[in-house]
Structure formats: structure tokens, C-alpha cells
Amino acid sequence: MKMAEKTAARHFIQQSFPHCNVAFLGGSAASGELTEHSDLDVVILDETQSSSFRQCFCCFQWKIEAFVYNRTSLSFAFEMSRIEGIPSILRMCAEGIILKDDGSALEIQDKAKECIRNGPFEWVEEKQEHMRFMITDLLDDLNSCTDDKEKIFVAIKLFDLVSEFVLRADGHWIGQGKWMYRSLFQYDSHLCERYVEGFHTFMKTGNSEALSTLTDKVLERHGGRLFEGYKESFY
């Protein structure tokens, strides 16, 4: 029988990171959404570590991903989460199950929750204009491309960029993979479902009209398509 997730995680910490100061069990194990294919996400705060890293293990009948930090690098990771708009490490700490505590775990959780409440840092104007330009360029390709295979790759890239643009332009968190869908659905479930439906229609039929129309409506909220006058500085 497979070892219970919290028991396995504690054994893992003792075996692999014996000097660990604080540890959280995050992800699906913390939210109660474990499946037979889930791994264990474990945040390790270890002051003997000179750098931060992610390392993957297979032990105690589980796949385990360890996210390892010291106090300085964890604080930096919180800051980078707000810059990039992706709160993965923040959620793992804020919502995680405390597995080991030197007395500072609740303080770390409170800081992570505060960062989540405050949201990501606002995009600078140059970043927002760059995204508008990129989406405009992809829309032009989507509507003019004559190669069906190329068009699929254009649509996939557009789908990702528009999802990011919708959320970040309005100051909301984004995610990767399934978390992008969850973030967009939480932000505007109606928009999310229409956008997914438009993408499905394109993938099934090759008709990009719905996807293109909805993307234009998204852009209109923030100035519309952008080409003329766009300027981007290089290195």
C-alpha cells in the first residue's frame, strides 16, 4: 500500500534535507485533489543551502518535487512571483501544509498570503504595448496564413498570449498550463468559456473567425490592435 502523502513527505525531508528549517507540502496534496498521477510538491527552507533550486526525486512510492530555498532566496522568489505574475511558490507556501517548523512558518505563510492579496506588479506601458503588438502580428498571420499546419502553431501561440494579456493588463495573476485556464476562468468565466470554445472551433474546423473576433474585442479594451508607431528598443 502506498505511504500516506504527509508521512512520505516527512520521511523525504528527513532523508534528503536533514538541515531543513521549514517545510510546506503544497499543490494537490494540500488542496485535497490528489490523483494516482499526482506528485508531491515540497517547499524546503534550508539555511545551509547557498542557492535556490528545484530537484526531482522518486522515493517512498511517490514522485516528489522539492523547491529549495534559504531565507534570502525565498524572499527574492516572492518578489519575482509578483514581477512575473505567476504565484506558484506563493500558493505553495500560503496554502501548504506545514511539515516542519522552526517557529517562522506562519510568518512565511502570512507574507505569501499578503503577496497574493496585493497581486502582481503592474505592467509598464512598454510591456503592454509589446503584447498588443505581438497579438496584432499573430492575428494578421492567423487571418492571412494559407498553410493549415502553420496556422495551428499561430493559433496556439495566440491563445497563450491573449490569456496572459487579459489577466496581466487588468492586474491579475496568471498561471502555466492548467493554471492559466483556472486563472482566466476565475477572472471572467464567460469570457474564458467563449475563448476556449472559439479555439476548439478553430482546431476542429479550421475556422478562425470566432477566435479572431474575440481577440479583437480583448484588444479594444486596451487601445485595439497596434502596429503603426510601435517602437521597440533592442540591446
Short mmCIF file of the C-alpha atoms (twelve columns), coordinates in Angstrom:
data_MODEL
# 
_entry.id   MODEL 
# 
loop_
_atom_site.group_PDB 
_atom_site.id 
_atom_site.type_symbol 
_atom_site.label_atom_id 
_atom_site.label_alt_id 
_atom_site.label_comp_id 
_atom_site.label_asym_id 
_atom_site.label_seq_id 
_atom_site.Cartn_x 
_atom_site.Cartn_y 
_atom_site.Cartn_z 
_atom_site.pdbx_PDB_model_num 
ATOM 1   C CA . MET A 1   0.000   0.000  0.000   1 
ATOM 2   C CA . LYS A 2   1.259   3.474  -0.899  1 
ATOM 3   C CA . MET A 3   2.560   5.536  2.008   1 
ATOM 4   C CA . ALA A 4   0.347   8.481  3.012   1 
ATOM 5   C CA . GLU A 5   1.449   11.725 1.389   1 
ATOM 6   C CA . LYS A 6   2.306   13.647 4.572   1 
ATOM 7   C CA . THR A 7   4.173   10.684 6.019   1 
ATOM 8   C CA . ALA A 8   6.117   10.207 2.792   1 
ATOM 9   C CA . ALA A 9   6.947   13.915 2.607   1 
ATOM 10  C CA . ARG A 10  8.237   13.970 6.193   1 
ATOM 11  C CA . HIS A 11  10.406  10.894 5.607   1 
ATOM 12  C CA . PHE A 12  11.702  12.514 2.421   1 
ATOM 13  C CA . ILE A 13  12.676  15.709 4.242   1 
ATOM 14  C CA . GLN A 14  14.454  13.796 6.981   1 
ATOM 15  C CA . GLN A 15  16.365  11.719 4.442   1 
ATOM 16  C CA . SER A 16  17.215  14.332 1.799   1 
ATOM 17  C CA . PHE A 17  17.265  17.653 3.667   1 
ATOM 18  C CA . PRO A 18  18.121  16.885 7.308   1 
ATOM 19  C CA . HIS A 19  19.043  20.536 7.987   1 
ATOM 20  C CA . CYS A 20  15.683  21.837 6.768   1 
ATOM 21  C CA . ASN A 21  14.308  24.676 8.919   1 
ATOM 22  C CA . VAL A 22  10.789  24.976 7.490   1 
ATOM 23  C CA . ALA A 23  8.874   22.819 5.018   1 
ATOM 24  C CA . PHE A 24  5.475   23.021 3.340   1 
ATOM 25  C CA . LEU A 25  3.570   20.379 1.413   1 
ATOM 26  C CA . GLY A 26  1.776   22.226 -1.376  1 
ATOM 27  C CA . GLY A 27  -0.062  21.540 -4.609  1 
ATOM 28  C CA . SER A 28  -2.776  18.923 -4.932  1 
ATOM 29  C CA . ALA A 29  -1.735  17.225 -1.683  1 
ATOM 30  C CA . ALA A 30  -2.561  20.400 0.250   1 
ATOM 31  C CA . SER A 31  -5.791  21.093 -1.632  1 
ATOM 32  C CA . GLY A 32  -7.100  17.537 -1.319  1 
ATOM 33  C CA . GLU A 33  -7.070  16.978 -5.084  1 
ATOM 34  C CA . LEU A 34  -4.506  14.183 -5.305  1 
ATOM 35  C CA . THR A 35  -4.878  11.674 -8.122  1 
ATOM 36  C CA . GLU A 36  -2.969  8.494  -8.861  1 
ATOM 37  C CA . HIS A 37  -0.696  10.516 -11.152 1 
ATOM 38  C CA . SER A 38  -0.026  13.383 -8.728  1 
ATOM 39  C CA . ASP A 39  3.399   14.148 -7.386  1 
ATOM 40  C CA . LEU A 40  4.238   15.815 -4.081  1 
ATOM 41  C CA . ASP A 41  5.337   19.453 -4.131  1 
ATOM 42  C CA . VAL A 42  7.523   20.190 -1.123  1 
ATOM 43  C CA . VAL A 43  8.924   23.642 -0.335  1 
ATOM 44  C CA . ILE A 44  12.139  23.404 1.659   1 
ATOM 45  C CA . LEU A 45  13.648  26.307 3.605   1 
ATOM 46  C CA . ASP A 46  17.200  25.292 4.439   1 
ATOM 47  C CA . GLU A 47  19.736  27.844 5.632   1 
ATOM 48  C CA . THR A 48  22.619  25.510 4.750   1 
ATOM 49  C CA . GLN A 49  21.764  25.874 1.055   1 
ATOM 50  C CA . SER A 50  23.656  28.630 -0.777  1 
ATOM 51  C CA . SER A 51  21.307  28.780 -3.771  1 
ATOM 52  C CA . SER A 52  17.724  28.001 -4.721  1 
ATOM 53  C CA . PHE A 53  16.791  25.109 -6.984  1 
ATOM 54  C CA . ARG A 54  14.157  22.555 -7.899  1 
ATOM 55  C CA . GLN A 55  15.093  18.886 -7.707  1 
ATOM 56  C CA . CYS A 56  13.001  15.833 -8.550  1 
ATOM 57  C CA . PHE A 57  13.036  12.538 -6.673  1 
ATOM 58  C CA . CYS A 58  11.308  9.162  -6.772  1 
ATOM 59  C CA . CYS A 59  11.110  7.735  -3.276  1 
ATOM 60  C CA . PHE A 60  8.659   6.316  -0.759  1 
ATOM 61  C CA . GLN A 61  6.456   5.287  -3.717  1 
ATOM 62  C CA . TRP A 62  5.965   8.920  -4.750  1 
ATOM 63  C CA . LYS A 63  7.329   11.338 -7.301  1 
ATOM 64  C CA . ILE A 64  8.500   14.332 -5.298  1 
ATOM 65  C CA . GLU A 65  9.460   17.808 -6.474  1 
ATOM 66  C CA . ALA A 66  11.495  19.754 -3.948  1 
ATOM 67  C CA . PHE A 67  11.654  23.551 -4.213  1 
ATOM 68  C CA . VAL A 68  14.656  24.505 -2.117  1 
ATOM 69  C CA . TYR A 69  15.460  27.981 -0.768  1 
ATOM 70  C CA . ASN A 70  17.207  29.815 2.012   1 
ATOM 71  C CA . ARG A 71  15.527  32.849 3.582   1 
ATOM 72  C CA . THR A 72  17.134  35.330 1.214   1 
ATOM 73  C CA . SER A 73  16.334  33.394 -1.945  1 
ATOM 74  C CA . LEU A 74  12.760  32.677 -0.791  1 
ATOM 75  C CA . SER A 75  12.165  36.389 -0.273  1 
ATOM 76  C CA . PHE A 76  13.559  37.011 -3.763  1 
ATOM 77  C CA . ALA A 77  11.289  34.280 -5.173  1 
ATOM 78  C CA . PHE A 78  8.262   36.016 -3.649  1 
ATOM 79  C CA . GLU A 79  9.321   39.260 -5.335  1 
ATOM 80  C CA . MET A 80  9.891   37.539 -8.682  1 
ATOM 81  C CA . SER A 81  6.450   35.957 -8.458  1 
ATOM 82  C CA . ARG A 82  4.924   39.432 -8.384  1 
ATOM 83  C CA . ILE A 83  7.112   40.593 -11.275 1 
ATOM 84  C CA . GLU A 84  6.307   37.564 -13.464 1 
ATOM 85  C CA . GLY A 85  2.690   37.357 -12.331 1 
ATOM 86  C CA . ILE A 86  2.897   33.633 -11.542 1 
ATOM 87  C CA . PRO A 87  2.132   32.852 -7.876  1 
ATOM 88  C CA . SER A 88  3.155   29.178 -7.798  1 
ATOM 89  C CA . ILE A 89  5.631   29.405 -4.915  1 
ATOM 90  C CA . LEU A 90  3.380   31.887 -3.120  1 
ATOM 91  C CA . ARG A 91  0.460   29.450 -3.228  1 
ATOM 92  C CA . MET A 92  2.574   26.509 -2.119  1 
ATOM 93  C CA . CYS A 93  3.639   28.462 0.953   1 
ATOM 94  C CA . ALA A 94  0.364   30.271 1.675   1 
ATOM 95  C CA . GLU A 95  -1.877  27.221 1.241   1 
ATOM 96  C CA . GLY A 96  0.607   24.490 2.077   1 
ATOM 97  C CA . ILE A 97  0.578   22.067 4.987   1 
ATOM 98  C CA . ILE A 98  3.350   22.819 7.470   1 
ATOM 99  C CA . LEU A 99  5.572   19.750 7.731   1 
ATOM 100 C CA . LYS A 100 8.451   21.246 9.687   1 
ATOM 101 C CA . ASP A 101 8.653   24.489 11.618  1 
ATOM 102 C CA . ASP A 102 11.420  26.344 13.396  1 
ATOM 103 C CA . GLY A 103 8.902   28.936 14.548  1 
ATOM 104 C CA . SER A 104 8.830   31.029 11.364  1 
ATOM 105 C CA . ALA A 105 6.434   29.004 9.187   1 
ATOM 106 C CA . LEU A 106 3.339   31.084 9.995   1 
ATOM 107 C CA . GLU A 107 5.259   34.294 9.311   1 
ATOM 108 C CA . ILE A 108 6.258   32.941 5.892   1 
ATOM 109 C CA . GLN A 109 2.673   31.922 5.187   1 
ATOM 110 C CA . ASP A 110 1.392   35.366 6.182   1 
ATOM 111 C CA . LYS A 111 3.909   37.044 3.873   1 
ATOM 112 C CA . ALA A 112 2.913   34.769 0.986   1 
ATOM 113 C CA . LYS A 113 -0.781  35.497 1.580   1 
ATOM 114 C CA . GLU A 114 -0.056  39.227 1.644   1 
ATOM 115 C CA . CYS A 115 1.761   38.995 -1.703  1 
ATOM 116 C CA . ILE A 116 -1.173  37.098 -3.219  1 
ATOM 117 C CA . ARG A 117 -3.654  39.695 -1.943  1 
ATOM 118 C CA . ASN A 118 -1.551  42.561 -3.305  1 
ATOM 119 C CA . GLY A 119 -1.391  40.918 -6.719  1 
ATOM 120 C CA . PRO A 120 1.330   41.043 -9.357  1 
ATOM 121 C CA . PHE A 121 3.218   44.231 -10.097 1 
ATOM 122 C CA . GLU A 122 1.535   46.340 -12.750 1 
ATOM 123 C CA . TRP A 123 2.881   46.056 -16.280 1 
ATOM 124 C CA . VAL A 124 4.848   49.032 -17.502 1 
ATOM 125 C CA . GLU A 125 3.444   50.728 -20.608 1 
ATOM 126 C CA . GLU A 126 6.215   49.320 -22.817 1 
ATOM 127 C CA . LYS A 127 5.328   45.748 -21.850 1 
ATOM 128 C CA . GLN A 128 1.637   46.241 -22.526 1 
ATOM 129 C CA . GLU A 129 2.350   47.806 -25.925 1 
ATOM 130 C CA . HIS A 130 4.724   44.959 -26.777 1 
ATOM 131 C CA . MET A 131 1.982   42.427 -26.026 1 
ATOM 132 C CA . ARG A 132 -0.548  44.362 -28.111 1 
ATOM 133 C CA . PHE A 133 1.921   44.400 -30.996 1 
ATOM 134 C CA . MET A 134 2.660   40.673 -30.707 1 
ATOM 135 C CA . ILE A 135 -1.033  39.781 -30.596 1 
ATOM 136 C CA . THR A 136 -1.732  42.053 -33.572 1 
ATOM 137 C CA . ASP A 137 1.032   40.354 -35.539 1 
ATOM 138 C CA . LEU A 138 -0.322  36.899 -34.716 1 
ATOM 139 C CA . LEU A 139 -3.858  37.945 -35.639 1 
ATOM 140 C CA . ASP A 140 -2.606  39.102 -39.024 1 
ATOM 141 C CA . ASP A 141 -0.864  35.753 -39.507 1 
ATOM 142 C CA . LEU A 142 -3.951  33.829 -38.396 1 
ATOM 143 C CA . ASN A 143 -6.177  35.635 -40.876 1 
ATOM 144 C CA . SER A 144 -3.752  35.567 -43.808 1 
ATOM 145 C CA . CYS A 145 -1.898  32.255 -43.461 1 
ATOM 146 C CA . THR A 146 -2.701  29.760 -46.222 1 
ATOM 147 C CA . ASP A 147 -0.889  26.770 -44.724 1 
ATOM 148 C CA . ASP A 148 -3.229  24.943 -42.335 1 
ATOM 149 C CA . LYS A 149 -0.367  23.388 -40.368 1 
ATOM 150 C CA . GLU A 150 1.355   26.730 -39.842 1 
ATOM 151 C CA . LYS A 151 -1.967  28.232 -38.812 1 
ATOM 152 C CA . ILE A 152 -2.273  25.737 -35.953 1 
ATOM 153 C CA . PHE A 153 1.002   26.923 -34.444 1 
ATOM 154 C CA . VAL A 154 -0.036  30.557 -34.849 1 
ATOM 155 C CA . ALA A 155 -3.342  29.887 -33.077 1 
ATOM 156 C CA . ILE A 156 -1.650  28.067 -30.180 1 
ATOM 157 C CA . LYS A 157 0.767   30.947 -29.617 1 
ATOM 158 C CA . LEU A 158 -2.061  33.470 -29.884 1 
ATOM 159 C CA . PHE A 159 -4.179  31.512 -27.404 1 
ATOM 160 C CA . ASP A 160 -1.425  31.678 -24.773 1 
ATOM 161 C CA . LEU A 161 -0.579  35.343 -25.325 1 
ATOM 162 C CA . VAL A 162 -4.175  36.557 -25.225 1 
ATOM 163 C CA . SER A 163 -4.835  34.681 -21.987 1 
ATOM 164 C CA . GLU A 164 -1.776  36.296 -20.430 1 
ATOM 165 C CA . PHE A 165 -2.692  39.729 -21.806 1 
ATOM 166 C CA . VAL A 166 -6.278  39.627 -20.499 1 
ATOM 167 C CA . LEU A 167 -5.134  38.852 -16.972 1 
ATOM 168 C CA . ARG A 168 -1.958  40.898 -16.638 1 
ATOM 169 C CA . ALA A 169 -3.352  44.016 -18.311 1 
ATOM 170 C CA . ASP A 170 -6.041  44.063 -15.607 1 
ATOM 171 C CA . GLY A 171 -3.610  43.325 -12.773 1 
ATOM 172 C CA . HIS A 172 -4.465  39.667 -12.180 1 
ATOM 173 C CA . TRP A 173 -2.345  36.587 -11.607 1 
ATOM 174 C CA . ILE A 174 -1.624  34.207 -14.467 1 
ATOM 175 C CA . GLY A 175 -0.507  30.594 -14.470 1 
ATOM 176 C CA . GLN A 176 1.039   27.901 -16.607 1 
ATOM 177 C CA . GLY A 177 -0.826  25.014 -18.212 1 
ATOM 178 C CA . LYS A 178 -3.989  24.182 -16.275 1 
ATOM 179 C CA . TRP A 179 -3.407  27.165 -14.013 1 
ATOM 180 C CA . MET A 180 -3.789  29.587 -16.914 1 
ATOM 181 C CA . TYR A 181 -7.266  28.200 -17.535 1 
ATOM 182 C CA . ARG A 182 -8.131  28.332 -13.837 1 
ATOM 183 C CA . SER A 183 -6.892  31.917 -13.563 1 
ATOM 184 C CA . LEU A 184 -8.822  33.065 -16.623 1 
ATOM 185 C CA . PHE A 185 -11.993 31.265 -15.524 1 
ATOM 186 C CA . GLN A 186 -11.790 32.815 -12.064 1 
ATOM 187 C CA . TYR A 187 -11.286 36.262 -13.602 1 
ATOM 188 C CA . ASP A 188 -14.158 36.050 -16.131 1 
ATOM 189 C CA . SER A 189 -15.836 32.677 -16.580 1 
ATOM 190 C CA . HIS A 190 -17.972 33.847 -19.518 1 
ATOM 191 C CA . LEU A 191 -15.008 35.241 -21.437 1 
ATOM 192 C CA . CYS A 192 -12.978 32.134 -20.649 1 
ATOM 193 C CA . GLU A 193 -15.622 29.735 -21.950 1 
ATOM 194 C CA . ARG A 194 -16.181 31.775 -25.119 1 
ATOM 195 C CA . TYR A 195 -12.445 31.894 -25.764 1 
ATOM 196 C CA . VAL A 196 -11.995 28.156 -25.243 1 
ATOM 197 C CA . GLU A 197 -14.990 27.498 -27.488 1 
ATOM 198 C CA . GLY A 198 -13.518 29.720 -30.217 1 
ATOM 199 C CA . PHE A 199 -10.228 27.845 -30.023 1 
ATOM 200 C CA . HIS A 200 -11.992 24.467 -30.114 1 
ATOM 201 C CA . THR A 201 -13.942 25.560 -33.179 1 
ATOM 202 C CA . PHE A 202 -10.744 26.529 -34.941 1 
ATOM 203 C CA . MET A 203 -8.991  23.265 -34.069 1 
ATOM 204 C CA . LYS A 204 -11.962 21.198 -35.266 1 
ATOM 205 C CA . THR A 205 -12.923 23.124 -38.397 1 
ATOM 206 C CA . GLY A 206 -10.060 25.474 -39.267 1 
ATOM 207 C CA . ASN A 207 -12.452 28.434 -38.989 1 
ATOM 208 C CA . SER A 208 -10.689 31.159 -37.004 1 
ATOM 209 C CA . GLU A 209 -13.435 33.805 -37.173 1 
ATOM 210 C CA . ALA A 210 -14.697 33.392 -33.591 1 
ATOM 211 C CA . LEU A 211 -11.172 33.286 -32.163 1 
ATOM 212 C CA . SER A 212 -10.137 36.352 -34.147 1 
ATOM 213 C CA . THR A 213 -13.269 38.348 -33.280 1 
ATOM 214 C CA . LEU A 214 -12.976 37.702 -29.562 1 
ATOM 215 C CA . THR A 215 -9.272  38.573 -29.598 1 
ATOM 216 C CA . ASP A 216 -10.079 41.906 -31.228 1 
ATOM 217 C CA . LYS A 217 -12.644 42.610 -28.508 1 
ATOM 218 C CA . VAL A 218 -9.996  41.926 -25.874 1 
ATOM 219 C CA . LEU A 219 -7.572  44.315 -27.573 1 
ATOM 220 C CA . GLU A 220 -10.224 47.028 -27.879 1 
ATOM 221 C CA . ARG A 221 -10.353 47.309 -24.088 1 
ATOM 222 C CA . HIS A 222 -6.718  48.400 -24.152 1 
ATOM 223 C CA . GLY A 223 -6.419  50.504 -27.295 1 
ATOM 224 C CA . GLY A 224 -7.006  47.949 -30.044 1 
ATOM 225 C CA . ARG A 225 -4.517  46.497 -32.495 1 
ATOM 226 C CA . LEU A 226 -1.084  48.077 -32.577 1 
ATOM 227 C CA . PHE A 227 1.307   48.392 -35.499 1 
ATOM 228 C CA . GLU A 228 1.817   51.939 -36.744 1 
ATOM 229 C CA . GLY A 229 4.036   53.904 -34.404 1 
ATOM 230 C CA . TYR A 230 5.168   50.907 -32.374 1 
ATOM 231 C CA . LYS A 231 8.818   51.182 -31.374 1 
ATOM 232 C CA . GLU A 232 10.859  48.595 -29.515 1 
ATOM 233 C CA . SER A 233 14.362  49.207 -28.207 1 
ATOM 234 C CA . PHE A 234 16.964  46.464 -28.642 1 
ATOM 235 C CA . TYR A 235 20.001  45.771 -26.502 1 
# 
